[in-house]
Amino acid sequence: MRVVFTEVSGSDLGAMEITLRRFFIKHVEKISGELPRRHMRFGVPFFVEEVTRQARLVYEVKMGTIYIIRCFALHKEYEKWYKSFK
């Protein structure tokens, strides 16, 4: 599958330290070869993957393309973003 980073996810990755950024890149490579796994609840049209214990990757799959929506280094940031959909 083709992978496309949104502007927001690109700036999220740019603000991270290099070691954490490498984890995200490896995880993106991993999900590009698999089917989406965990869909978000409350009608949010995205999938979420745990990169580390704290870090989360939010993405959407449309017509054979994976769009990386957001990359969160901390779970607290992810929860704040996720609660905005409730």
N, C-alpha and C positions, 0 to 999 in steps of 0.2 A: 504494500500500500504506500501511496505517496503521503508525505508528512508536510504540513504547512503550519508555521508558527504565526500567531497573530502578533500585532505590534505590542500589545500588553504583555503577552507571554515572553516575547523577545526581550523586553525591558526588564521583566522579572528575572530572567536568566542572567542578563547582564549585570544585575545588582548583586548576584550571589557570588560566594567565594568559589574558586576554581574546583575544589574537590567536590562540592555539592553539585556544581554545574555538570561535572562528569557523570555523577549518578543519574541526573536527569537525562542526559544525552543517551546513556546506555539503556535507560528505561524506555525512552522513546523508540530506540532501535528494537527493543524487545516487543513492545506492543504493536509495532508496524507489521510484525509477522504473525500476530495472533488475532483472534476475534475479540471484540470488546468484552470485558468481564463484569464489572460492578457499575450498574446504572444508579444515578443519584435519585433520591426520593423527592416527594412534594412537587412532582411535575416538572422538575428541572431537566432539560433535554440533553444532559451531558453525562459522561462517564468519568469515574475518578479512580486513580491508582495511587497506592502508597509507594513512594520512592524510598523513604526511610521511615523511622518511627514517627518523625514530625512532618516530613515533607510530603506534599500532595501534588499530583499532576491531574489537571482537569482537561478533558478533550471531548471532541464531538466527531462522529463518523458520518460522512455524507458522500455517497456515490464513489466509494473506493478511495476516499481521501480522509486522512486523519487531521483534524484541525486542533492544534494545541491552544486551548483557550486561556488557561492561567497556570502558573507554576508557583507554588507556595512553599517557602522554606520552613515556615512554622505552622503548626496545626492551628494555633490561635488565629492566625491571619485567614486560614482556610475556613474556619468556623464562622468568622465574622462575615466573610463573603457569602458563604452558604446560607446563613440566616437571613440575608437580605432578600431571598426568594420566598420566604414563608409569609 
